[in-house]
Amino acid sequence: MPLPPDLTRPSLVSAAQAPSLAEQADPQRLYERSVQCPEAEVDFLAATFHRLRGRDARHLREDFCGSAAVCCEWVRRHAGNTALGLDLDPAVLAWAAAHNLPALDADQRRRIRLCQTDVLTAPTDGGLDLVAAMNFSYWLFRERALLQAYFRSVHQALTADGVFFLDAYGGYDAFREIVEERTVEDDAGSFTYRWEQARYNPIDGSMDCHIHFAFADGSELRRAFSYRWRLWTLPEIRELLREAGFGHVVVYWQGWDEDGEPDGRFEPTEHADADAGWICYLSAEKG
Ligand SMILES: C[S@@+](CC[C@H](N)C(=O)[O-])C[C@H]1O[C@@H](n2cnc3c(N)ncnc32)[C@H](O)[C@@H]1O
């Protein structure tokens, strides 16, 4: 039986007025918390470049930079480091300018430049020690010719001993239409990150993926981020890198900790287990 109006109104009014956690959330912040760890990534980039080239890298380009989290971490690391971030989307670059650049000091900000451009048409005049393309963003190029054109342009943009770094994921679960989730702890309250592989076409390798977020009050941000990309395999990626002119291509694989979880330490290897799901880095050396 419905309650009299004077009893229902206050709770209805307050329910209508209180925005849900999903309504209050900033999707870009949730994305960073869920799938990025710029400190670990920059550790890997700097140490691996040094191991490969016997010198420190100073000039980084972050392709598909989004909120430029890696650029920001890079310029924090050393007073001689410079970073150039490229992204097609003006909204995400504006978010970076409003949220991430202000956390840098004036000198660090002077050494970072964000540019709204297609990575395929970015200037390729050399001079970069490193180009990084992370979180599988280059998979947005679904045709072989296009991915090869991108790899060639990166090769041209690098200095004579420059190195291109990228990541990849795979394993037999990567080809399945599934949803995986995990809890992410955040100062603003924990939330659930959901990765959905919504559609996979084995004929052309194309895949639709979505990122959803769910909150303690039951609210959800569905399809906060969506991608249509090609699920490239490591042999294809390595072949295309070599065809684009890269001399030495290395795959870095994670080991396991005592609890049977990936240990976050990526080491070069030519052989790996046929795991259900894996993430790896690649380096491709110019020259
Ligand atoms: C998956 S996000 C990557 C964000 C971040 N770099 C990371 O590692 O998580 C992909 C980004 O690539 C951008 N993007 C897509 N196609 C692009 C292109 N052709 N050139 C430059 N940026 C592009 C999108 O705007 C989006 O910000």
The ligand as an SDF file (V2000), in Angstrom:
LIG
                    3D

 27 29  0  0  0  0  0  0  0  0999 V2000
   42.9000    3.2870  -25.2180 C   0  0  0  0  0  0  0  0  0  0  0  0
   43.1220    5.0620  -25.1710 S   0  0  0  0  0  0  0  0  0  0  0  0
   44.7850    5.1110  -24.6230 C   0  0  0  0  0  0  0  0  0  0  0  0
   44.9980    6.0530  -23.4780 C   0  0  0  0  0  0  0  0  0  0  0  0
   46.3420    5.9330  -22.7910 C   0  0  0  0  0  0  0  0  0  0  0  0
   47.4350    6.2900  -23.6370 N   0  0  0  0  0  0  0  0  0  0  0  0
   46.5970    4.5860  -22.1940 C   0  0  0  0  0  0  0  0  0  0  0  0
   47.7180    4.0550  -22.3690 O   0  0  0  0  0  0  0  0  0  0  0  0
   45.7630    4.0200  -21.5160 O   0  0  0  0  0  0  0  0  0  0  0  0
   43.2090    5.4040  -26.8880 C   0  0  0  0  0  0  0  0  0  0  0  0
   43.3960    6.8680  -27.2470 C   0  0  0  0  0  0  0  0  0  0  0  0
   43.7970    6.9520  -28.6180 O   0  0  0  0  0  0  0  0  0  0  0  0
   43.2060    8.0860  -29.2150 C   0  0  0  0  0  0  0  0  0  0  0  0
   43.2320    7.8500  -30.6700 N   0  0  0  0  0  0  0  0  0  0  0  0
   42.4980    6.9840  -31.4060 C   0  0  0  0  0  0  0  0  0  0  0  0
   42.8830    6.9850  -32.6920 N   0  0  0  0  0  0  0  0  0  0  0  0
   43.9120    7.8700  -32.7890 C   0  0  0  0  0  0  0  0  0  0  0  0
   44.7510    8.3090  -33.8590 C   0  0  0  0  0  0  0  0  0  0  0  0
   44.5970    7.8250  -35.0970 N   0  0  0  0  0  0  0  0  0  0  0  0
   45.7090    9.2290  -33.5990 N   0  0  0  0  0  0  0  0  0  0  0  0
   45.8620    9.7210  -32.3440 C   0  0  0  0  0  0  0  0  0  0  0  0
   45.1000    9.3340  -31.2830 N   0  0  0  0  0  0  0  0  0  0  0  0
   44.1360    8.4300  -31.5000 C   0  0  0  0  0  0  0  0  0  0  0  0
   41.8330    8.1890  -28.5800 C   0  0  0  0  0  0  0  0  0  0  0  0
   41.3400    9.5050  -28.6500 O   0  0  0  0  0  0  0  0  0  0  0  0
   42.1340    7.7370  -27.1370 C   0  0  0  0  0  0  0  0  0  0  0  0
   42.4070    8.8360  -26.2930 O   0  0  0  0  0  0  0  0  0  0  0  0
  1  2  1  0
  2  3  1  0
  2 10  1  0
  3  4  1  0
  4  5  1  0
  5  6  1  0
  5  7  1  0
  7  8  2  0
  7  9  1  0
 10 11  1  0
 11 12  1  0
 11 26  1  0
 12 13  1  0
 13 14  1  0
 13 24  1  0
 14 15  1  0
 14 23  1  0
 15 16  2  0
 16 17  1  0
 17 18  1  0
 17 23  2  0
 18 19  1  0
 18 20  2  0
 20 21  1  0
 21 22  2  0
 22 23  1  0
 24 25  1  0
 24 26  1  0
 26 27  1  0
M  CHG  2   2   1   9  -1
M  END
$$$$
